[in-house]
Amino acid sequence: MTDTVMVFTSKSLSTMLSEGGTGNWAGNAERLKHTKWVVATRNGNSGWTQGDEAHGSAFLVGRISGVKSAPAPEQDRFVVMFDQYAEVSIPNAWTNNRNPIAYTSLTDLGIDPEKLQWKPFSAHQHVQEASGLTSKTAGTVIDQARTMIASALSISPESVKITVAF
């Protein structure tokens, strides 16, 4: 049974949390709505990879909670949202599929969801935890803006420079 969408991404878990899911994918929205799981695998050859996982390895399993349109200018693409996630380390999980999105099953990938350590997926909470902050500061706001700009332009957040003048 095909219950899983596997994506080949350069984005980190932190970026996914700040963006509310994994995207921006050109997929069949109707088919995506009928999948239960998303497995993120590392694209280490993009030139702007955010994670340090080995190329082709699976690093995240998420329980899909919905699909939404990607932000402008990519409204024809989709963001796969999830409400829980578990970090995994599965080498060579990517199938070398030509497209960066593939349909499979957790069983075929050798993943038992009952054995994973699930964490709630909360973008706002994670951004604060990752930065060590308990309330929004200028640094947090700038980091969130950098991530949103990078997502809208399909570039690395590290490529976005923000200057504030007083």
N, C-alpha and C positions, 0 to 999 in steps of 0.2 A: 504494500500500500504506500502511495506517495503522500506522506504527511508533512514533509519537510522541504523548505526552500533553503538551498545552500548558496551563500553569496561569497564572492571573491573581492575582498575589500582592502583598501589601504588605511582605512580609518581605525582609530583606536576605540576601545570601550568608552573612554572618557568623552570622546567626540560623539559617539552614538548616544550616550546618556544626555549630553547637552542638546542634541538635535531631536531627541524624542524617539529614536529608533535607528534603523539602518536604511540608508538610501543614498542616492536617488537612483532607483532601479527602473529600467525599462522592462517591465514584465506585464503579464496578463493579470489585471487587477482581480478579475473574477476567480482565476486559479489561485492567486495569492490569498484570497479570502477563505479558501477551503484548506489551507495548510495550517498545521498546528504549531510547528516549530520552525525556527530560523537557526541556521548554523553559519557563523561567520568564520571564513577562512582567510588567511593572510596573503595579500598580494604584496610581496616584498620587492617587486620590480617596477613600481610605478614612478619612482623618482621622488616621491614625497610621503613614503610610508610612515605612519605615525607609531606603529607598534614595533616591538623587537622580536616578535615570534618568527619562527622559521617560515620561509616562503612555502605556501601551500598547506600549512598546518591549520587545523581548526582550533580556535581559541575561545569561542563563546557559543553557548546554546541559549536561545531565548524562546519563551512561550509566547506565541503571537497573540496580541490582543486586538489588532486591527491593522488596516491599511489606509493611508491617507495620501493625498496628492502631494508631490514634492513642492517646495516653495519656488516662486518665480526665479529664474526664467524656465524652470523645468517642470511645468505643470503636467506634462504628458508622462512624467515618471512618478514613481511611488516610493513612499517611505513605509517600511514594515515596522510597526510598533510592537513592543512586547512589554508585558507586565512583570515578568520574572526572568532572571538570567542566571546562568551558571558558567563559571570559567572552566575551560577544559584545555587540554594540551594533547592534540592528536596529530602526530606528524603525517605528512603526505595525504591529507584528507581530500584536498582539491582534486577533482577528476580530470584536470587539464581540458575541461570543456571550453569550447571557443568563446562562449558567452560568459559574462561574469555572474550569471545566475543559473542555477540548475535545480531540478526537482529530484528528490530522493526520499529516503526514510531514515529515521534514527536507527532502526534495526540494521539497515544496510551499512550504516556508518559505524556500527558496533557500540552505539550509545544507548545506555539504559537510563531513562529519565528518573527512575526511582532511586538511582544511586548517586545522583548529582546533588551538590549543595546549592540550593536555590537561594537567590537574594532578590529582594523586591527591586524593581526597576523604577526609580524615581529620579528623573533628570535633575530637578532642582536640588534635591537632597544630595545627590552624588556630586554635583559641582561644588557644593559647600564642603562635603567631606574630603574631596580630593584636594581642595585648596587649604583645608584646615581652618576654614572660616565658619562662624556661626551666624553671620549676617552679611548682607551684600556690602561690599566695599568697592571702591573705584576699580581695583584690580580684577575683581570678579566680573563686574559689568563689562570692562574692556575685553576680558577673555571671552565672555559670552558673545559680545559684538563681533569679535574677530572670528569666532567659529561660525556665526550666522553669515557673515560676509563671505567667508571662504566657501561655505556650503552653496550660497547663491551663485557664486562665480565658478564653482567646481574646481577650486584650487586648495592648496594646503593652508591651514590656519597660520603656519609659520611664515607664509608669504604675505600675510596681511600685516601692515604696519599702521598703527593708529597713533596720531599725535594729538595731544591735548594742549591748548594754549590758554593761559589765564590772563 
